Amino acid sequence: MREHVLLIGGGGREHAIARALEDSEAELYACAGNRNPGIARIATGFETLDTTDPEAVVEYAEKVDATIAVVGPEAPLAAGVADALEAAGIYPFGPKEADARIETDKAFQRRFMEENDVPGCPDFETFDDVEAACDFIDEYDGDLAIKPAGLTGGKGVKVIGDQVTTEEGKAYVRDSNYDRIVLEERLIGEEFTVQAVVANGEFETAPAVQDHKRAYEGDEGPNTGGMGSYSDATTALPFMTEDDYDAAVEIIEATVDALEDYRGILYGQFMLTSEGPKVVEFNARFGDPEAMNTLPVLETDFLDVLTAARDGEAPPELDFADQATVCKYAVPEGYPTDPEAGAKVQVDEESAGDALLYYASVDEREDGIYTTTSRSFALVGVADSIAEAEDLAEDALAVAGEEGLHVRHDIGKPDLVQQRIDHVNELRGE
């Protein structure tokens, strides 16, 4: 019987997943709150619905005779969509609501690491009292990261000593209206991500990726959902050693062992400090944009990953092409604080040249595709080196044009990559 795979979600990450399944033996269906034109062209059927409504997702899954469902974003996981699908007899590749707390509840995440002796956990405290949190900020000897315990789409963290002053940090805590706050030591170093496929107590990892959260070039401006990312032709990044990568994998292994029944993607975001990798956070799904670096160079059939998980087997060994990738997002002007929608997207999959185009949050109309107020589309270069991949992405962006769009052009450029290398060398006293 041919597998019917239901893809849940409509962002760039999900477009990358759809592309990874396009040449497999699966028949692909999709549902999302927005109609992603790239996914819609690949899928046999596409339904627009609220993906945080478990009943609506299950109803569509049953309608298309889904045998496997891939839950892309974090919000459906937090809503228990995986639980509802499993109860309906449809295998969900994505953790149940309780296991997804490794992402959706940062206070739980830190306590989980502490209680299970998972290495790489920074010093932290959790608070549900605003004034107690502010007192801790005053008394703490050093800088702190302020993290809402729940989901904020990558935009809720403020770092004292980097983004805000102590007084601004306390004002943020008081004005935020968050129920719970996590305060933890500020980690200084270079961030990187390692994504793992997890099933039946076993896991396989992908090459490291570095995302760029800040909105503007030179790592300036507010945090975003991610402006772009790059990976190298090896498992490590240029500022890392293979030992650094292996240390991050050991942290993932300890986490998988402690989670016991986890299935899906476990995304570890790490800070490479002078003491080695420490955990910034875990996510319970592919990163966006990191999925667009990882899946284009995955040579293992992604359908085999899904069916092995469903059939109670360990994930197959993941083979990746020895190529580098550079992903650059085009976002509406003013993103993320005051985005302006309505710019017409000038690039399509044919005009992107040798780069890969991934749609994210766009509005498809009769006369073309237009931007919304969220990240619009990404262009990904894949080549033998980071520099060559960056050139491909830039060439495609030139076709896309700049009107109504904002891009971080420095992502993947040699000068910025060298800054990362120099920073780590400085931290290590080299």
Backbone hydrogen bonds, N-H to C=O, Kabsch-Sander energy under -0.5 kcal/mol:
donor,donor_aa,acceptor,acceptor_aa,energy
5,V,3,E,-0.7
5,V,27,E,-2.1
6,L,4,H,-0.5
6,L,68,I,-2.7
7,L,5,V,-0.6
7,L,29,Y,-3.0
8,I,6,L,-0.5
8,I,70,V,-2.8
9,G,7,L,-0.6
9,G,31,C,-3.0
15,H,11,G,-2.0
16,A,12,G,-2.1
17,I,13,R,-1.9
18,A,14,E,-2.7
19,R,15,H,-2.3
20,A,16,A,-1.9
21,L,17,I,-1.1
21,L,18,A,-0.7
22,E,18,A,-0.8
22,E,19,R,-0.6
23,D,19,R,-0.5
24,S,21,L,-1.4
27,E,3,E,-2.9
28,L,26,A,-0.6
29,Y,5,V,-2.9
30,A,45,G,-2.1
31,C,7,L,-2.3
32,A,47,E,-1.7
36,N,34,N,-1.2
40,A,36,N,-2.7
41,R,37,P,-1.4
42,I,38,G,-0.7
42,I,39,I,-0.9
43,A,39,I,-2.8
44,T,28,L,-3.4
45,G,28,L,-0.8
47,E,30,A,-2.4
49,L,32,A,-2.0
49,L,47,E,-0.7
51,T,49,L,-0.8
53,D,50,D,-1.8
57,V,53,D,-2.1
58,V,54,P,-2.7
59,E,55,E,-2.4
60,Y,56,A,-1.9
61,A,57,V,-2.6
62,E,58,V,-2.6
63,K,59,E,-1.7
64,V,60,Y,-1.9
65,D,62,E,-1.0
66,A,61,A,-2.8
67,T,4,H,-2.8
68,I,4,H,-1.7
69,A,91,Y,-2.9
70,V,6,L,-3.0
71,V,69,A,-0.6
71,V,93,F,-1.4
72,G,8,I,-2.3
72,G,70,V,-0.8
77,L,73,P,-0.7
78,A,74,E,-2.4
79,A,75,A,-1.5
80,G,77,L,-1.4
81,V,76,P,-2.5
84,A,80,G,-2.1
85,L,81,V,-2.4
86,E,82,A,-2.3
87,A,83,D,-2.2
88,A,84,A,-1.2
89,G,86,E,-1.7
90,I,85,L,-2.6
91,Y,67,T,-1.1
93,F,69,A,-3.9
93,F,91,Y,-0.6
94,G,92,P,-1.4
100,A,96,K,-2.6
101,R,97,E,-0.5
101,R,98,A,-0.7
102,I,99,D,-1.7
103,E,100,A,-2.4
104,T,100,A,-2.4
105,D,101,R,-1.7
106,K,149,A,-3.4
109,Q,105,D,-2.5
110,R,106,K,-2.1
111,R,107,A,-2.2
112,F,108,F,-3.1
113,M,109,Q,-2.1
114,E,110,R,-2.3
115,E,111,R,-3.1
116,N,112,F,-1.8
117,D,114,E,-1.1
118,V,113,M,-2.3
121,C,118,V,-0.5
125,E,183,L,-2.3
127,F,181,I,-2.8
130,V,128,D,-0.5
133,A,129,D,-2.0
134,C,130,V,-2.2
135,D,131,E,-2.4
136,F,132,A,-2.0
137,I,133,A,-2.0
138,D,134,C,-2.0
139,E,135,D,-2.0
140,Y,136,F,-1.9
142,G,140,Y,-1.3
145,A,184,E,-3.2
146,I,158,K,-3.5
147,K,145,A,-0.6
147,K,182,V,-2.8
149,A,180,R,-2.0
155,K,152,T,-1.2
158,K,146,I,-1.9
160,I,144,L,-2.8
160,I,158,K,-0.6
161,G,164,V,-2.5
162,D,159,V,-1.6
163,Q,159,V,-2.4
164,V,159,V,-1.8
169,G,165,T,-2.5
170,K,166,T,-2.2
171,A,167,E,-2.2
172,Y,168,E,-2.3
173,V,169,G,-2.1
174,R,170,K,-2.4
175,D,171,A,-2.4
176,S,172,Y,-1.4
177,N,173,V,-0.5
181,I,127,F,-2.9
182,V,147,K,-3.2
183,L,125,E,-2.9
183,L,181,I,-0.5
184,E,145,A,-1.9
184,E,182,V,-0.5
185,E,123,D,-2.3
186,R,143,D,-2.0
189,G,187,L,-0.5
190,E,272,L,-1.4
192,F,270,F,-2.3
193,T,209,V,-3.1
194,V,268,G,-2.3
196,A,266,L,-2.5
197,V,204,E,-2.9
198,V,196,A,-0.5
198,V,264,G,-3.2
199,A,202,E,-2.4
201,G,262,Y,-0.5
202,E,199,A,-2.0
204,E,197,V,-1.8
206,A,195,Q,-2.3
208,A,235,T,-3.4
209,V,193,T,-2.1
210,Q,230,Y,-2.2
211,D,209,V,-0.5
212,H,228,G,-1.7
215,A,222,P,-1.9
216,Y,220,E,-2.7
219,D,216,Y,-0.8
220,E,216,Y,-1.3
224,T,213,K,-1.5
227,M,212,H,-3.0
229,S,327,C,-1.8
230,Y,210,Q,-1.4
231,S,325,T,-2.3
240,M,237,L,-2.2
245,Y,241,T,-1.8
246,D,242,E,-2.7
247,A,243,D,-2.2
248,A,244,D,-1.8
249,V,245,Y,-2.2
250,E,246,D,-2.1
251,I,247,A,-1.5
252,I,248,A,-2.0
253,E,249,V,-2.6
254,A,250,E,-2.1
255,T,251,I,-1.9
256,V,252,I,-2.9
257,D,253,E,-2.4
258,A,254,A,-1.6
259,L,255,T,-2.1
260,E,256,V,-1.5
261,D,259,L,-2.5
264,G,198,V,-2.6
266,L,196,A,-2.5
267,Y,265,I,-0.5
267,Y,283,N,-2.8
268,G,194,V,-2.7
268,G,266,L,-0.6
269,Q,267,Y,-0.6
269,Q,281,E,-2.8
270,F,192,F,-3.5
270,F,268,G,-0.6
271,M,278,K,-3.0
272,L,190,E,-3.4
272,L,270,F,-0.5
273,T,271,M,-1.1
273,T,276,G,-2.0
276,G,273,T,-1.7
278,K,271,M,-2.1
279,V,120,G,-3.3
280,V,269,Q,-2.7
280,V,278,K,-0.6
281,E,269,Q,-1.5
282,F,102,I,-0.5
283,N,267,Y,-2.6
291,A,287,G,-2.2
292,M,289,P,-2.5
293,N,290,E,-1.2
294,T,290,E,-2.1
295,L,291,A,-2.4
297,V,294,T,-0.8
298,L,295,L,-1.0
299,E,297,V,-0.5
299,E,319,D,-3.4
300,T,319,D,-1.1
302,F,20,A,-0.6
304,D,301,D,-0.9
305,V,301,D,-1.1
306,L,302,F,-1.8
307,T,303,L,-2.7
308,A,304,D,-2.0
309,A,305,V,-1.8
310,R,306,L,-2.3
311,D,307,T,-2.3
312,G,309,A,-1.3
313,E,308,A,-2.8
319,D,317,E,-0.6
321,A,297,V,-2.8
323,Q,321,A,-2.4
324,A,383,A,-2.9
325,T,231,S,-1.7
326,V,381,G,-2.0
327,C,229,S,-3.6
328,K,379,L,-2.3
329,Y,227,M,-2.6
330,A,377,F,-3.4
331,V,329,Y,-0.5
331,V,406,H,-2.5
333,E,404,G,-1.3
335,Y,332,P,-2.1
337,T,334,G,-0.6
338,D,334,G,-2.9
340,E,333,E,-2.2
341,A,339,P,-0.6
342,G,371,T,-2.0
345,V,369,I,-3.4
346,Q,400,A,-0.6
352,A,348,D,-1.2
353,G,350,E,-0.9
355,A,352,A,-1.6
356,L,380,V,-2.9
358,Y,378,A,-2.8
360,A,376,S,-2.8
361,S,375,R,-2.5
362,V,360,A,-1.0
363,D,370,Y,-3.3
364,E,362,V,-0.6
365,R,363,D,-0.6
365,R,368,G,-3.6
368,G,365,R,-1.3
370,Y,363,D,-2.7
371,T,343,A,-2.5
372,T,361,S,-1.0
376,S,330,A,-1.7
377,F,330,A,-1.5
378,A,358,Y,-3.0
379,L,328,K,-2.2
380,V,356,L,-2.5
381,G,326,V,-2.6
383,A,324,A,-2.2
389,A,385,S,-2.3
390,E,386,I,-2.6
391,D,387,A,-1.8
392,L,388,E,-1.7
393,A,389,A,-2.0
394,E,390,E,-2.4
395,D,391,D,-2.5
396,A,392,L,-1.8
397,L,393,A,-2.0
398,A,394,E,-1.8
399,V,395,D,-1.0
400,A,396,A,-1.6
401,G,397,L,-1.5
405,L,402,E,-2.2
406,H,331,V,-2.9
408,R,329,Y,-0.5
409,H,407,V,-1.1
411,I,408,R,-1.0
413,K,410,D,-1.9
417,V,413,K,-2.2
418,Q,414,P,-2.5
419,Q,415,D,-1.8
420,R,416,L,-1.6
421,I,417,V,-1.8
422,D,418,Q,-2.9
423,H,419,Q,-2.3
424,V,420,R,-2.1
425,N,421,I,-2.4
426,E,422,D,-2.4
427,L,423,H,-2.2
428,R,424,V,-2.0
429,G,426,E,-1.3
430,E,425,N,-3.3
